[in-house]
Amino acid sequence: MTRDDEAPRHRIGAVARLTGISTHALRVWERRYGTLHPKRSEGGDRLYSDGDVHRLRAIKRLLGLGHAIGDVARLGSDELDRLMEMHVEPKREVDPSGRFVERYLGHIQALDLGAAEQVLAGAALALPRREFIDLVLVPLLHEIGARWQDGALHVAHEHAATAMVRSQLGAMLRLFAPDSGASTVVATTPEGEAHELGALMAAVVAAMSGWRALYLGPNLPAREIAEAARTSGAAAVLLSIVDLSPAVGGARVEALVKALPAHTSVVVGGARARAIESLPRAVVRVSDLGELEAWLVSHGAPAPRSRARG
């Protein structure tokens, strides 16, 4: 490790994004295990080195391979690297291909929910959050929908599978604590749209992009969404439309735009959103989570950094 590797340079939010470990977990590990000893900036913020980032990435990989945080938290970089080398099957972490989907849905088909949850939790630990969403959850939800339509999955199977994904996304959303003064976004589905996972994934992506994300659940009338946006001071509303007809979906979006304050942006996505022929001029339509993330990053207007410690 060179002297430059030990130079304090990264704030805790950047470290969380670089490692996929929440700021809350980083603080707990420091306090409980003495995992790291960051320096402080003049303003009192924690500052971490490149070497700290390397150690944290190694610790996260080892947790995904079954090690306990108490066993690896105080190990040095060389010791962590040697421990990693002992794992002769590094690809055990997760295969985010169709074989993973088959394995998960195989457990769902048998209603072995414990085994299915272990597979999903293992994927969440082993992959960076965006890869987990893009390579695991999105294909998985498409496959669940296709199998339900074909009759290969019954209603009980579909409900069990989506409830587990909903729980995982909810846990991810709770990991993010926005900076003081971060822009607020509301995520939901319009009245009559019961499929909520697209809106929940949008909320997670917004939180990962530095926004204060408020997920309201599905199936809300325009006046309720507008009231929530007004009360929270939301700069944007993220709306997911998966099952509504294009005509009904378009009418719901138009009603929402009329009910919202003029300064609140509306971003619409989802399978049926693409088929809506005419949307109000101010509405942004995104085709996938990548486009949503790009919009969020470009419109987030990062707030001034809090002077509070770490």
Protein Blocks (a to p, Z undefined) as FASTA:
>chain_A
ZZklmpcfbdfklmmmmnopafklmmmmmmmnomaacdddfkopacddfklmmmmmmmmm
mmmnopafklmmmpcfklmmmmmmmpmblmlmpacbfklmmmmmmmmmnopaklmmmmmm
mmmmmpcfklmmmmmmmmmmmmmmmmmmnopacfklmmmmmmmmmmmmmmmmmmpccdeh
iacddddddehiablklmmmmmmmmmmnopacddebehiafklmmmmmmmnopabdcddd
fkbcfklmmmmmmmmmmmpcfklccddedjklmmpmbdcfklccdfbfklmmmmmmmmno
padddfbeZZ
